[in-house]
């Protein structure tokens, strides 16, 4: 099979596919990005060869153990640290080798939200938020800035606290002021480090709904570092860092859909939901043009296939005769993996189709969860075609 591979994050999300079709410029493009602290014997590598591409309007949640490099990556993207190795382009500008003045100008397009509120104790909530406008929008005036600051505070549920100073606010209220300050100038990119950690469920939901609205209406790119499982549903993608390396980059809605489709495959009926989720994340997704032969009769079995979108024809013999037509949600290629025999049918794409595939090793690992079920399937498929 020689279809053109398509990245998971751009496949089935309509907005992402539209961006690619229009040749949209990524908001973030990191290639082989590395970073270390210290020198000589004290040198400690924090990030290792990381690659990440994020498009306008995407909400990315970054997770991983403490010390895995999440905040370091966030601050590199925000030009708060200098790029040491690899390349990093953010909002169409290359950050490696940029001058201090260029980086300062670049940061005007970014909204920063960090755990440390860093509010000015002598200023009211409204004045703290207004300072962001004064720094980022130099062509405004006092009345306009006050109105915008008040409006943003109302959006985070602090309309009755605009004249309160930080010492008069709770920790969660201070955090919401910091969030309002990071969003009020309508940045093209929002970088947030644990923005909802100090918030109750209602306040946290209010904040993530606001972020989602910015992403949809203004195509703001949002990158959130968090351990807050309550807000995972807002993410378009989850990026997981472990020991300084991006271990997975999954389109959440698509991963959930694939998991549901796999759960309906009889071959996986005794596999645990946790394993199904892992399988969905391990699958490769490819766009297969109409007429492409996906597997060939008599070839060894090396992958399991699931049709995400489109249809295929199963053909056997010489000359070939069609024995089945499969559609979205159907699967094929499992018989050769289960029996160890060569493929006993060929499969062709009837139309441009998105086909998910799983390696033989991953398939067999999943099957090993239930040896008795594996034996039942082997017997059932003895002499059957690859359907």
C-alpha positions in Angstrom: 0.0 0.0 0.0 1.4 3.4 -0.9 -1.2 6.0 0.3 -0.1 9.4 1.5 0.2 9.5 5.3 -1.7 12.2 7.0 -1.0 13.4 10.6 -3.5 12.2 13.2 -4.1 15.8 14.4 -5.3 16.9 11.0 -7.4 14.0 9.8 -11.0 14.2 10.9 -11.4 17.6 12.6 -13.1 19.7 9.9 -11.4 22.9 11.0 -7.9 21.3 10.8 -8.6 19.8 7.4 -9.8 23.2 6.1 -6.7 24.9 7.4 -4.5 22.4 5.6 -6.4 22.8 2.4 -6.0 26.5 2.6 -2.3 26.2 3.3 -2.7 27.8 6.8 0.5 28.7 8.6 1.0 26.8 11.9 0.9 29.0 15.0 3.6 26.8 16.5 6.2 24.6 14.7 8.9 23.1 16.8 11.5 20.8 15.1 14.1 18.7 17.1 13.7 21.2 20.0 16.1 20.5 22.9 17.0 22.4 26.0 19.3 22.1 29.0 20.2 23.9 32.2 23.7 24.4 33.5 27.1 23.7 31.8 29.8 21.1 32.2 29.3 18.7 35.0 26.2 20.6 36.1 24.6 20.3 32.7 21.1 18.7 32.8 19.2 18.0 29.6 15.5 18.9 30.0 14.0 18.5 26.5 15.1 16.0 23.9 14.4 16.3 20.1 10.8 17.4 20.4 8.5 18.1 17.4 5.2 19.8 17.6 2.9 21.5 15.1 -0.1 23.5 16.3 -2.6 25.4 14.0 -4.7 28.5 14.7 -7.8 27.8 16.8 -6.5 24.6 18.3 -6.6 24.0 22.1 -3.7 21.8 23.2 -3.5 20.4 26.7 0.0 19.3 27.8 0.2 16.7 30.5 2.9 14.6 32.0 4.7 13.9 35.3 6.2 16.8 37.3 9.7 17.6 36.0 9.0 16.2 32.5 9.7 19.6 30.8 6.2 20.9 30.3 6.8 24.4 31.7 10.2 24.6 30.0 8.6 24.0 26.7 5.9 26.5 27.4 8.4 29.2 28.3 10.4 28.5 25.1 7.3 28.9 23.0 6.6 32.2 24.8 10.1 33.5 24.2 10.8 33.6 27.9 13.8 31.4 27.4 16.3 31.3 24.5 16.2 28.5 22.0 19.4 26.5 22.3 19.0 23.7 19.8 16.5 22.8 17.1 14.1 25.3 15.4 11.1 27.0 16.8 8.6 29.2 14.9 5.8 30.8 16.7 3.1 33.0 15.0 5.1 33.0 11.8 8.4 34.2 13.4 11.6 32.3 14.0 12.7 32.6 17.7 16.2 31.2 17.5 18.7 34.0 17.2 16.1 36.7 17.6 17.2 40.0 19.3 15.8 41.0 22.7 13.8 43.8 21.2 12.3 41.5 18.6 11.3 39.0 21.3 9.8 41.8 23.4 7.7 42.9 20.4 6.8 39.3 19.7 5.5 38.8 23.2 2.8 41.4 22.7 0.8 38.9 20.7 0.9 36.3 23.6 -1.4 36.0 26.6 0.5 34.5 29.6 -1.4 32.9 32.5 0.8 31.4 35.2 0.1 29.9 38.6 1.9 32.7 40.4 -0.7 35.6 40.1 2.0 38.3 40.1 -0.7 40.9 40.8 0.2 44.4 41.9 -1.0 44.7 45.5 -1.6 48.4 45.3 -3.9 48.1 42.2 -7.5 47.0 42.0 -8.5 44.0 39.9 -9.6 46.4 37.1 -6.3 48.3 37.2 -4.3 45.0 37.1 -6.2 43.9 34.0 -6.0 47.3 32.4 -2.2 47.3 32.7 -2.1 44.5 30.1 -4.0 46.8 27.7 -1.6 49.7 28.4 1.4 47.4 27.6 -0.1 45.7 24.5 -2.4 48.3 22.9 -0.6 51.6 22.9 -3.1 53.3 20.7 -6.0 53.1 23.1 -7.3 55.5 25.8 -8.2 55.3 29.4 -12.0 55.0 29.1 -11.7 52.3 26.5 -9.2 50.3 28.6 -11.3 50.6 31.7 -14.4 49.3 29.8 -12.5 46.3 28.3 -11.0 45.4 31.7 -14.4 45.5 33.4 -15.9 43.4 30.6 -13.2 40.7 30.9 -13.5 40.6 34.6 -17.3 40.1 34.2 -16.6 37.2 31.8 -14.5 35.4 34.5 -17.2 36.0 37.1 -15.6 38.9 38.9 -18.0 41.7 37.9 -18.6 42.5 41.6 -14.9 42.5 42.5 -13.5 45.0 40.0 -12.6 47.6 42.6 -11.1 45.1 45.1 -7.4 44.9 45.6 -5.6 41.5 45.7 -5.5 41.3 49.6 -9.3 41.5 49.5 -9.6 38.5 47.1 -9.4 34.8 47.6 -6.7 32.7 45.9 -9.2 31.6 43.2 -10.4 35.1 42.6 -6.7 36.3 42.2 -6.2 33.5 39.7 -9.3 34.7 37.7 -7.9 38.3 37.7 -4.6 36.9 36.3 -6.6 35.0 33.6 -8.5 38.1 32.7 -5.2 40.0 32.4 -3.8 37.4 30.1 -6.8 37.4 27.8 -8.0 41.0 27.7 -5.8 42.2 24.9 -7.1 39.4 22.6 -3.8 37.6 22.0 -3.2 35.4 19.0 -1.6 32.8 21.3 -2.5 31.9 25.0 0.1 30.1 27.1 -1.3 28.9 30.4 0.4 27.0 33.2 -2.2 25.3 35.5 -4.8 28.1 35.0 -7.6 26.2 36.8 -5.6 24.6 39.6 -6.9 27.1 42.3 -10.5 27.3 40.9 -13.6 25.4 41.9 -15.5 23.4 39.3 -17.9 26.2 38.4 -15.2 28.9 38.0 -12.9 26.5 36.2 -15.6 25.6 33.7 -16.3 29.3 33.2 -12.7 29.9 32.3 -12.3 27.0 29.9 -15.5 27.9 28.2 -14.1 31.4 27.7 -10.9 29.9 26.2 -12.9 27.7 23.9 -14.9 30.7 22.7 -11.7 32.6 21.9 -10.4 29.6 19.9 -13.5 29.3 17.9 -14.4 32.9 17.3 -10.9 34.5 17.0 -8.8 31.4 16.0 -6.7 32.0 19.1 -4.2 29.2 19.7 -4.3 27.9 23.3 -1.6 25.8 25.0 -2.4 24.7 28.5 -0.1 22.8 30.9 -2.3 21.1 33.5 -2.9 18.2 35.8 -6.6 19.1 36.0 -8.6 16.2 34.6 -11.8 18.2 34.8 -10.9 20.3 31.8 -9.6 17.6 29.4 -12.8 17.6 27.4 -12.1 21.1 26.1 -8.9 19.9 24.3 -8.6 19.3 20.6 -5.3 17.4 21.3 -3.5 16.0 24.4 0.3 16.2 24.2 2.0 14.1 26.8 5.6 14.8 27.9 7.6 12.1 29.7 11.3 12.6 30.7 11.6 15.6 28.3 10.1 13.9 25.3 6.7 14.1 23.7 5.4 10.5 24.0 2.0 11.0 22.4 0.1 13.7 20.5 -3.5 12.5 20.1 -6.5 14.2 18.7 -8.9 13.6 21.6 -12.2 13.5 19.8 -10.7 11.2 17.2 -9.1 8.9 19.8 -12.5 8.6 21.5 -14.2 7.8 18.2 -11.6 5.1 17.3 -11.9 3.6 20.7 -15.7 3.3 20.3 -15.2 1.8 16.8 -12.7 -0.8 18.1 -15.1 -1.7 20.9 -17.6 -2.8 18.3 -15.1 -5.1 16.6 -15.8 -8.7 17.6 -12.1 -9.5 17.6 -11.7 -7.1 20.5 -14.8 -7.9 22.4 -12.9 -9.2 25.5 -10.2 -6.6 25.5 -10.4 -4.0 28.3 -11.4 -0.4 27.7 -8.0 0.7 28.8 -6.3 -1.4 26.2 -8.7 -0.3 23.5 -7.7 3.3 24.3 -4.1 2.4 24.0 -4.7 0.6 20.7 -6.5 3.7 19.3 -3.5 5.8 20.2 -1.1 3.4 18.5 -3.0 3.2 15.2 -1.6 4.8 12.1 -4.1 6.7 10.0 -3.7 7.0 6.2 -5.6 8.4 3.3 -5.9 5.7 0.7 -6.8 6.8 -2.8 -9.6 5.0 -4.7 -8.3 1.9 -6.5 -5.3 1.4 -4.2 -4.6 -2.2 -3.2 -4.3 -2.2 0.6 -3.3 -5.9 1.0 -2.4 -8.6 -1.5 -3.6 -12.2 -1.4 -0.8 -14.6 -0.3 1.3 -11.8 1.3 2.2 -12.4 5.0 0.0 -10.7 7.5 1.7 -7.7 9.1 -1.1 -5.3 10.1 -4.7 -5.1 11.3 -7.0 -2.6 9.5 -10.0 -0.6 10.5 -12.0 1.5 8.1 -12.5 5.0 9.6 -14.2 6.5 6.5 -14.9 5.1 3.0 -15.3 1.6 1.7 -13.2 -1.3 0.4 -13.7 -4.4 -1.7 -12.5 -7.9 -0.6 -11.5 -10.0 -3.7 -10.1 -13.6 -4.0 -8.7 -15.9 -6.6 -7.3 -15.5 -10.1 -9.1 -14.0 -11.9 -10.2 -12.0 -8.8 -13.8 -12.1 -7.8 -15.4 -9.8 -5.2 -16.5 -11.6 -2.0 -17.4 -8.7 0.3 -17.7 -4.9 0.5 -16.7 -3.3 3.8 -17.6 0.2 5.1 -16.8 2.6 7.9 -16.5 0.7 11.2 -15.6 -2.7 9.5 -12.2 -4.3 9.8 -10.0 -6.7 7.9 -6.6 -8.3 8.0 -7.0 -10.0 11.3 -7.3 -13.6 10.0 -3.7 -13.8 8.8 -2.5 -12.3 12.1 -4.4 -14.9 14.2 -3.7 -18.0 12.1 -0.1 -17.2 10.9 -1.2 -18.1 7.4 -0.7 -15.8 4.3 -3.4 -13.3 3.4 -6.1 -15.3 1.6 -7.7 -12.2 0.0 -6.8 -8.9 -1.5 -8.4 -5.6 -0.4 -8.9 -2.5 -2.6 -10.1 1.0 -1.7 -13.4 1.6 -3.6 -13.2 5.4 -2.9 -10.8 7.7 -1.2 -10.8 6.2 2.3 -9.3 6.8 5.6 -7.8 3.5 6.9 -6.5 3.0 10.4 -3.9 0.2 10.9 -2.3 -1.5 13.9 1.0 -3.3 13.8 1.2 -7.0 14.2 3.0 -6.7 17.6 0.4 -4.3 19.0 -2.4 -6.5 17.8 -0.9 -9.6 19.3 -0.3 -7.8 22.6 -4.0 -6.9 22.8 -5.0 -10.5 21.9 -2.7 -11.9 24.6 -5.1 -10.4 27.2 -7.4 -13.3 26.7 -5.7 -16.5 25.6 -9.0 -18.4 25.6 -10.7 -15.9 23.4 -7.7 -15.9 21.1 -8.0 -19.7 20.6 -11.8 -19.3 19.9 -11.1 -16.8 17.2 -8.3 -18.9 15.7 -10.7 -21.8 15.3 -13.5 -19.5 14.0 -11.2 -18.0 11.3 -9.5 -21.2 10.2 -10.0 -21.2 6.4 -11.8 -17.9 6.4 -10.9 -15.0 4.2 -9.4 -11.7 5.4 -12.6 -9.8 5.8 
